[in-house]
Amino acid sequence: MISKKTEQLVIATVGFFWAFLMWFSTAAFSTSIDSAFGLTTGGLALLASSALWLAPPGRVIAGWAADRFGAHNTFAAILAYSGLMSIASAFATNYDVLFVERLVVASAGISFVVGIQHVSQWFDDHEIGTAEGIYAGTGNAGAGVGALVLPRLYGTNFGDAFLHLGIVALVIAVVYKWRGEPAKDVATAETARSNAGIKDTLYVWTRFAAIGLMLAYAMSFGLEIAMNSWLPTYYASGFQDAIAGLGFTGVAAIQTAAGTFAAVQSFNASLFRPFSGYMSDLWQRKEWTPYPFLSAEQEYAPRVHWLMTALLLITLMMCALTVAGTMGLLPVSVVVLAGFGIAVSFGTGGVFAIVPLMFKDRPGIAAGFIGGISTAGGIVYPLVFGWIPDIHMGYAAVAIVFFVPFIAFFVWAMRSEQSLSEHGIGSRERWLGPEKPTNAVPGGDD
């Protein structure tokens, strides 16, 4: 018999894996959809970007709902409606209808913050990084599976793929509702529920550390999902001659090759995310704080320093992708992409090894804000990639224009010698009133 907390981790992980698979299944068939409906390059970029449109507000709401109503109820509801819409999209004959239906299906990705809240309610502080890493890393693999497997299983028949994905989502929704439990004890669940008010929400949103973590997640997961949407188009367009030279010709063959290259990033970003959570736990145990410009006073400071390492690596890898692309080196680009995926995993795993500890009594609200607003990067980045005339220069442009300022704010926010979870616009007392006794650990937000 597996333990109850392990069962909850498995349920959350399976649910998120399938939600992620549905989320980016549209991107896996972008070439087929283009062939069926005759889209322009700008239209393809818009389709890629649309997968993220509902994520920022949706994740904010889903995180709050997880605290308020329990993760098991919230996750099951997300899987149910997105599964039904996926089934409906299988029968769409008009592109406008298909676009709207796939937009709703893509909102399955808001389930991420629900699972983060769910896992945090079951695992102890010393193991939270590894547990969240296993959950998110395995779930994120859904995008890679979609890019690699779906075109091989269904060819250009995206309708059958959308139908089958939706049916399985409904089955998982039933299991999640049946076997899922909101927290390891009633007190833990009640604490989250009672702290799900509007003032609690605004308090978290106005903490500088929360904003810094949100920007860090925009640099990692926001970028990862942007790349999941963009990379099949990028390799099919930017390396068309090189792919043809490998013997891939025709829509289906090019789509399969481009999807295979794109999956390198997604699989590495998923595979190494549990490792990133483990490394955050390790840095915490060893008390490593190598960066003199970051605070070392907080209990979770070593985790912040690990995350800083990830942000620097992500920025360097983006520039390396531009160099490989402008030189027309497809093999080098794929190798760099593999390293890029690892760097991204360090960032995604590093962020959510911190969030449940920094905002211990409001995990859903914090996860919703940090994991939600950050996904706007997934909307913006593909548009930048598609807007710049040289398709290879978009990566360096995003690194310079967005990531350098993001890192600067992160460093500023994490330099504070105050409790990082309290430093922000307005005091804790102004937002929440006099502090009440709670079961929060030192370093938590209460």
C-alpha positions as CSV (number, residue, x, y, z in Angstrom):
1,M,0.0,0.0,0.0
2,I,1.3,3.4,-0.9
3,S,1.1,6.2,1.6
4,K,-1.8,8.7,1.4
5,K,0.6,11.6,0.5
6,T,2.2,9.6,-2.2
7,E,-1.3,8.7,-3.6
8,Q,-2.2,12.4,-3.7
9,L,1.1,13.2,-5.5
10,V,0.4,10.6,-8.1
11,I,-3.2,11.8,-8.7
12,A,-2.0,15.4,-9.0
13,T,0.8,14.4,-11.3
14,V,-1.3,12.3,-13.7
15,G,-3.9,15.0,-13.8
16,F,-1.4,17.7,-14.7
17,F,0.4,15.5,-17.2
18,W,-2.9,15.0,-19.1
19,A,-3.8,18.7,-18.8
20,F,-0.4,19.7,-20.2
21,L,-0.8,17.2,-23.0
22,M,-4.1,18.8,-24.0
23,W,-2.7,22.2,-23.5
24,F,-0.1,21.9,-26.2
25,S,-1.7,19.4,-28.5
26,T,-2.7,22.2,-30.8
27,A,1.0,23.1,-31.3
28,A,1.8,19.5,-32.2
29,F,-0.5,19.8,-35.2
30,S,0.3,23.4,-36.2
31,T,1.6,22.3,-39.6
32,S,-1.5,20.1,-40.3
33,I,-3.9,22.9,-39.2
34,D,-1.9,25.3,-41.4
35,S,-2.4,22.9,-44.3
36,A,-6.1,22.5,-43.6
37,F,-6.9,26.2,-43.2
38,G,-4.2,28.0,-45.1
39,L,-2.7,30.2,-42.3
40,T,-0.1,32.9,-42.7
41,T,3.1,33.0,-40.6
42,G,1.5,35.6,-38.5
43,G,-1.5,33.4,-38.1
44,L,0.6,30.6,-37.0
45,A,2.3,32.8,-34.4
46,L,-1.1,34.0,-33.2
47,L,-2.3,30.4,-32.9
48,A,0.8,29.5,-30.9
49,S,0.3,32.5,-28.6
50,S,-3.4,31.8,-28.1
51,A,-2.6,28.7,-26.0
52,L,-1.6,31.1,-23.2
53,W,-4.3,33.8,-23.4
54,L,-6.4,32.4,-20.6
55,A,-3.6,31.2,-18.3
56,P,-2.8,34.5,-16.5
57,P,-6.3,35.2,-15.2
58,G,-7.3,31.6,-15.1
59,R,-4.4,30.5,-12.9
60,V,-5.0,33.4,-10.5
61,I,-8.6,32.2,-10.1
62,A,-7.7,28.6,-9.9
63,G,-5.1,29.2,-7.2
64,W,-7.7,31.0,-5.1
65,A,-10.3,28.3,-5.8
66,A,-7.8,25.6,-4.6
67,D,-7.4,27.3,-1.3
68,R,-11.2,28.0,-1.0
69,F,-12.8,24.8,-2.3
70,G,-10.0,22.3,-2.2
71,A,-7.6,21.2,-4.9
72,H,-9.5,17.9,-5.6
73,N,-12.7,19.7,-6.5
74,T,-11.0,22.5,-8.5
75,F,-8.7,20.1,-10.5
76,A,-11.6,17.8,-11.4
77,A,-13.7,20.7,-12.7
78,I,-10.9,22.0,-14.9
79,L,-10.3,18.5,-16.4
80,A,-14.0,18.0,-17.0
81,Y,-14.8,21.2,-18.9
82,S,-11.5,21.2,-20.9
83,G,-12.1,17.6,-21.8
84,L,-15.6,18.3,-23.1
85,M,-14.4,21.2,-25.2
86,S,-11.6,19.0,-26.6
87,I,-14.2,16.5,-27.8
88,A,-16.2,19.3,-29.3
89,S,-13.2,20.7,-31.2
90,A,-12.7,17.3,-32.9
91,F,-15.8,18.1,-34.9
92,A,-15.1,21.7,-35.9
93,T,-15.2,22.4,-39.6
94,N,-14.7,26.2,-39.4
95,Y,-11.3,27.6,-38.3
96,D,-12.9,30.4,-36.2
97,V,-14.9,27.8,-34.2
98,L,-11.8,25.6,-33.9
99,F,-9.7,28.5,-32.7
100,V,-12.2,29.4,-29.9
101,E,-12.6,25.8,-28.8
102,R,-8.9,25.2,-28.7
103,L,-8.5,28.4,-26.7
104,V,-10.8,27.0,-24.0
105,V,-9.0,23.6,-24.1
106,A,-5.7,25.3,-23.6
107,S,-7.0,26.7,-20.3
108,A,-6.4,23.2,-18.9
109,G,-3.0,24.6,-18.1
110,I,-4.4,26.6,-15.3
111,S,-4.5,23.4,-13.3
112,F,-0.8,23.7,-12.6
113,V,-1.2,26.0,-9.6
114,V,-4.0,23.7,-8.3
115,G,-1.6,20.8,-8.2
116,I,1.1,23.0,-6.6
117,Q,-1.3,23.9,-3.8
118,H,-2.4,20.3,-3.5
119,V,1.2,18.9,-3.1
120,S,2.2,21.6,-0.7
121,Q,-0.6,20.7,1.6
122,W,0.7,17.1,2.0
123,F,4.5,17.3,2.1
124,D,6.9,18.7,4.8
125,D,9.3,21.7,4.3
126,H,12.5,19.6,3.9
127,E,11.0,17.6,1.0
128,I,8.8,20.2,-0.7
129,G,11.3,21.0,-3.5
130,T,11.6,17.4,-4.6
131,A,7.9,16.7,-4.3
132,E,6.9,19.8,-6.3
133,G,9.6,19.0,-8.8
134,I,8.3,15.5,-9.4
135,Y,4.7,16.8,-9.8
136,A,5.6,19.6,-12.2
137,G,8.4,17.9,-14.0
138,T,6.4,14.8,-14.8
139,G,3.4,16.9,-15.7
140,N,5.4,19.1,-18.0
141,A,6.5,16.1,-20.0
142,G,3.0,16.1,-21.5
143,A,4.1,18.8,-23.9
144,G,7.1,16.8,-25.1
145,V,5.0,13.7,-25.4
146,G,2.5,15.7,-27.5
147,A,5.2,17.0,-29.8
148,L,6.9,13.7,-30.2
149,V,4.1,11.1,-30.1
150,L,0.9,12.7,-31.3
151,P,2.0,13.4,-34.9
152,R,3.3,9.8,-35.1
153,L,0.1,8.3,-33.8
154,Y,-2.4,10.5,-35.7
155,G,-0.4,11.8,-38.7
156,T,-2.4,14.9,-39.9
157,N,-5.7,13.7,-38.4
158,F,-5.8,16.2,-35.5
159,G,-9.6,15.7,-35.0
160,D,-9.2,12.1,-33.8
161,A,-6.4,13.2,-31.4
162,F,-8.5,16.0,-29.9
163,L,-11.4,13.5,-29.4
164,H,-9.4,10.9,-27.6
165,L,-7.6,13.4,-25.4
166,G,-10.9,14.8,-24.3
167,I,-12.4,11.4,-23.4
168,V,-9.4,10.4,-21.2
169,A,-9.5,13.8,-19.5
170,L,-13.1,13.1,-18.4
171,V,-12.0,9.8,-16.9
172,I,-9.1,11.4,-14.9
173,A,-11.5,14.1,-13.7
174,V,-13.7,11.4,-12.1
175,V,-10.8,9.7,-10.5
176,Y,-9.4,13.0,-9.1
177,K,-12.8,13.9,-7.5
178,W,-13.1,10.3,-6.1
179,R,-9.7,9.8,-4.6
180,G,-8.3,13.3,-4.1
181,E,-8.2,14.9,-0.7
182,P,-7.4,18.6,-0.1
183,A,-4.8,18.3,2.7
184,K,-3.1,16.0,5.2
185,D,-5.4,17.2,8.0
186,V,-8.4,19.4,8.5
187,A,-6.5,22.2,10.2
188,T,-4.2,22.6,7.2
189,A,-7.1,22.8,4.8
190,E,-9.0,25.2,7.0
191,T,-6.0,27.5,7.3
192,A,-5.8,27.8,3.5
193,R,-9.6,28.3,3.2
194,S,-9.8,31.0,5.9
195,N,-6.9,32.9,4.3
196,A,-8.5,33.1,0.8
197,G,-10.1,36.6,1.2
198,I,-9.6,39.6,-1.0
199,K,-7.2,41.3,1.4
200,D,-5.1,38.2,1.7
201,T,-4.9,38.1,-2.1
202,L,-3.9,41.7,-2.5
203,Y,-1.4,41.3,0.3
204,V,0.4,38.5,-1.6
205,W,0.2,40.4,-4.9
206,T,1.9,43.4,-3.4
207,R,4.9,41.6,-1.9
208,F,8.1,42.5,-3.8
209,A,9.4,38.9,-3.4
210,A,6.2,37.5,-4.9
211,I,6.7,39.9,-7.9
212,G,10.3,38.9,-8.2
213,L,9.4,35.2,-8.2
214,M,6.7,35.9,-10.7
215,L,9.2,37.4,-13.1
216,A,11.6,34.5,-12.5
217,Y,8.8,32.1,-13.4
218,A,8.1,34.3,-16.5
219,M,11.7,33.7,-17.4
220,S,11.5,30.0,-16.9
221,F,8.0,28.5,-17.3
222,G,6.6,31.4,-19.2
223,L,9.5,30.9,-21.6
224,E,9.1,27.1,-21.6
225,I,5.4,27.2,-22.7
226,A,6.2,29.9,-25.3
227,M,8.9,27.6,-26.7
228,N,6.5,24.6,-26.6
229,S,4.2,26.6,-28.9
230,W,6.8,28.2,-31.0
231,L,9.6,25.6,-31.6
232,P,7.7,23.4,-34.1
233,T,7.1,26.4,-36.3
234,Y,10.7,27.7,-35.7
235,Y,12.4,24.5,-36.8
236,A,10.0,24.0,-39.7
237,S,10.6,27.5,-41.0
238,G,14.1,28.4,-39.8
239,F,15.7,25.2,-40.7
240,Q,13.5,24.1,-43.6
241,D,16.4,23.4,-46.0
242,A,18.4,21.5,-43.3
243,I,15.5,19.4,-42.5
244,A,14.8,18.6,-46.1
245,G,18.5,17.7,-46.4
246,L,17.9,15.0,-43.8
247,G,15.2,13.5,-46.1
248,F,12.1,14.9,-44.5
249,T,9.7,16.2,-47.2
250,G,6.0,16.9,-47.3
251,V,3.8,18.4,-44.6
252,A,3.6,15.3,-42.3
253,A,7.3,14.5,-42.5
254,I,8.4,18.1,-41.8
255,Q,5.9,18.3,-38.9
256,T,7.2,15.1,-37.4
257,A,10.9,16.3,-37.7
258,A,10.2,19.7,-36.3
259,G,8.1,18.2,-33.4
260,T,11.0,15.9,-32.6
261,F,13.5,18.7,-32.3
262,A,11.0,20.8,-30.3
263,A,10.5,17.9,-27.9
264,V,14.2,18.1,-26.9
265,Q,13.5,21.2,-24.9
266,S,10.2,20.1,-23.4
267,F,11.6,16.7,-22.3
268,N,14.7,18.2,-20.7
269,A,12.7,20.9,-19.0
270,S,10.5,18.1,-17.5
271,L,13.1,15.5,-16.9
272,F,15.4,17.7,-14.8
273,R,12.7,19.6,-12.9
274,P,12.6,17.0,-10.1
275,F,16.5,17.4,-10.0
276,S,16.1,21.1,-9.7
277,G,13.7,20.7,-6.7
278,Y,16.2,18.2,-5.2
279,M,19.1,20.8,-5.7
280,S,17.0,23.4,-4.0
281,D,16.5,21.1,-1.0
282,L,20.3,20.3,-1.1
283,W,21.3,24.0,-1.2
284,Q,19.0,24.5,1.7
285,R,20.5,21.7,3.7
286,K,24.1,22.8,2.9
287,E,23.2,26.5,3.5
288,W,24.9,27.6,0.3
289,T,24.5,31.3,-0.4
290,P,27.3,32.2,-3.0
291,Y,25.9,35.5,-4.3
292,P,26.9,38.5,-2.1
293,F,24.3,40.7,-3.7
294,L,21.4,38.5,-2.4
295,S,20.1,38.3,1.1
296,A,21.4,35.3,3.2
297,E,19.4,36.0,6.3
298,Q,16.1,34.3,5.6
299,E,15.6,30.6,6.4
300,Y,15.0,29.8,2.8
301,A,17.8,32.1,1.4
302,P,19.8,29.2,-0.1
303,R,16.9,28.4,-2.3
304,V,16.9,32.0,-3.6
305,H,20.5,31.7,-4.5
306,W,19.9,28.4,-6.4
307,L,17.2,30.1,-8.4
308,M,19.6,33.0,-9.3
309,T,21.9,30.5,-10.8
310,A,19.1,29.2,-13.0
311,L,18.1,32.7,-14.2
312,L,21.7,33.5,-15.3
313,L,21.9,30.2,-17.2
314,I,18.6,30.7,-19.0
315,T,19.7,34.1,-20.3
316,L,23.0,32.7,-21.6
317,M,21.2,29.8,-23.4
318,M,18.8,32.2,-25.1
319,C,21.8,34.1,-26.6
320,A,23.4,30.8,-27.6
321,L,20.3,29.7,-29.5
322,T,20.4,32.9,-31.6
323,V,24.1,32.3,-32.4
324,A,23.5,28.7,-33.5
325,G,20.5,29.7,-35.6
326,T,22.1,32.6,-37.4
327,M,25.0,30.3,-38.3
328,G,22.5,27.8,-39.7
329,L,23.8,25.0,-37.6
330,L,20.9,22.7,-36.9
331,P,22.8,20.0,-34.9
332,V,24.3,22.7,-32.7
333,S,20.9,24.4,-32.3
334,V,19.4,21.1,-31.0
335,V,22.3,20.6,-28.6
336,V,22.0,24.1,-27.2
337,L,18.2,23.5,-27.0
338,A,18.9,20.5,-24.8
339,G,21.0,22.6,-22.5
340,F,18.4,25.3,-22.6
341,G,15.7,22.9,-21.4
342,I,17.9,21.9,-18.4
343,A,18.4,25.6,-17.5
344,V,14.7,26.2,-17.7
345,S,14.0,23.2,-15.4
346,F,16.4,24.7,-12.9
347,G,14.3,27.9,-12.9
348,T,10.9,26.3,-12.8
349,G,11.8,23.9,-10.1
350,G,13.7,26.6,-8.2
351,V,10.7,28.9,-8.0
352,F,8.2,26.5,-6.6
353,A,10.6,25.1,-4.1
354,I,10.4,28.6,-2.6
355,V,6.7,29.6,-3.0
356,P,5.0,27.1,-0.6
357,L,7.6,28.0,2.1
358,M,7.5,31.8,1.7
359,F,3.7,31.9,1.6
360,K,2.9,28.9,3.7
361,D,-0.6,29.8,4.8
362,R,-1.7,31.1,1.4
363,P,-0.2,28.6,-1.0
364,G,-2.9,28.6,-3.6
365,I,-3.1,32.4,-3.8
366,A,0.6,32.7,-4.1
367,A,0.9,29.9,-6.7
368,G,-1.9,31.4,-8.7
369,F,-0.3,34.9,-8.8
370,I,3.3,33.7,-9.5
371,G,2.4,30.8,-11.7
372,G,-0.4,32.7,-13.5
373,I,0.7,36.2,-14.3
374,S,4.1,34.8,-15.4
375,T,2.5,32.9,-18.2
376,A,1.9,36.2,-20.0
377,G,5.5,35.7,-21.1
378,G,4.2,32.7,-23.1
379,I,1.9,35.0,-24.9
380,V,4.3,37.8,-25.6
381,Y,7.5,35.8,-26.5
382,P,6.0,34.0,-29.5
383,L,4.7,37.3,-30.8
384,V,8.2,38.8,-30.5
385,F,9.7,35.7,-32.2
386,G,7.3,36.0,-35.1
387,W,7.5,39.8,-35.4
388,I,11.3,40.1,-35.8
389,P,12.3,39.6,-39.5
390,D,15.2,37.3,-38.7
391,I,13.5,34.3,-37.1
392,H,16.7,33.4,-35.2
393,M,17.2,36.8,-33.5
394,G,14.1,36.6,-31.4
395,Y,15.8,34.7,-28.6
396,A,18.5,37.2,-28.0
397,A,16.0,40.0,-28.3
398,V,13.8,38.6,-25.5
399,A,16.9,37.9,-23.3
400,I,18.1,41.5,-23.6
401,V,14.8,43.4,-23.6
402,F,13.0,41.3,-21.0
403,F,15.3,39.0,-19.0
404,V,18.0,41.5,-18.0
405,P,15.5,43.9,-16.3
406,F,13.7,40.9,-14.7
407,I,16.9,39.7,-13.1
408,A,17.7,43.2,-11.9
409,F,14.3,43.4,-10.1
410,F,14.7,39.9,-8.7
411,V,18.1,40.9,-7.2
412,W,16.6,44.1,-5.8
413,A,13.6,42.3,-4.2
414,M,15.8,39.6,-2.7
415,R,18.3,41.9,-1.2
416,S,16.0,42.9,1.6
417,E,17.0,42.0,5.1
418,Q,13.4,42.1,6.2
419,S,11.2,39.0,5.9
420,L,11.0,38.6,2.2
421,S,7.4,37.4,2.5
422,E,6.4,40.7,4.2
423,H,8.4,43.3,2.4
424,G,6.2,45.1,-0.1
425,I,3.7,47.9,-0.7
426,G,2.0,48.5,2.6
427,S,2.6,46.6,5.9
428,R,1.2,43.3,6.9
429,E,-0.9,45.0,9.5
430,R,-2.3,47.5,7.1
431,W,-3.5,44.7,4.8
432,L,-4.5,41.9,7.3
433,G,-4.8,43.6,10.7
434,P,-3.1,42.5,13.9
435,E,-1.3,39.2,13.6
436,K,-3.1,36.1,14.9
437,P,-1.5,33.0,16.3
438,T,-1.2,30.4,13.5
439,N,0.5,27.1,12.8
440,A,3.0,28.9,10.4
441,V,6.6,28.1,10.6
442,P,9.3,30.8,11.0
443,G,9.9,32.5,7.6
444,G,6.3,31.9,6.5
445,D,4.1,34.8,5.5
446,D,2.2,34.9,8.7
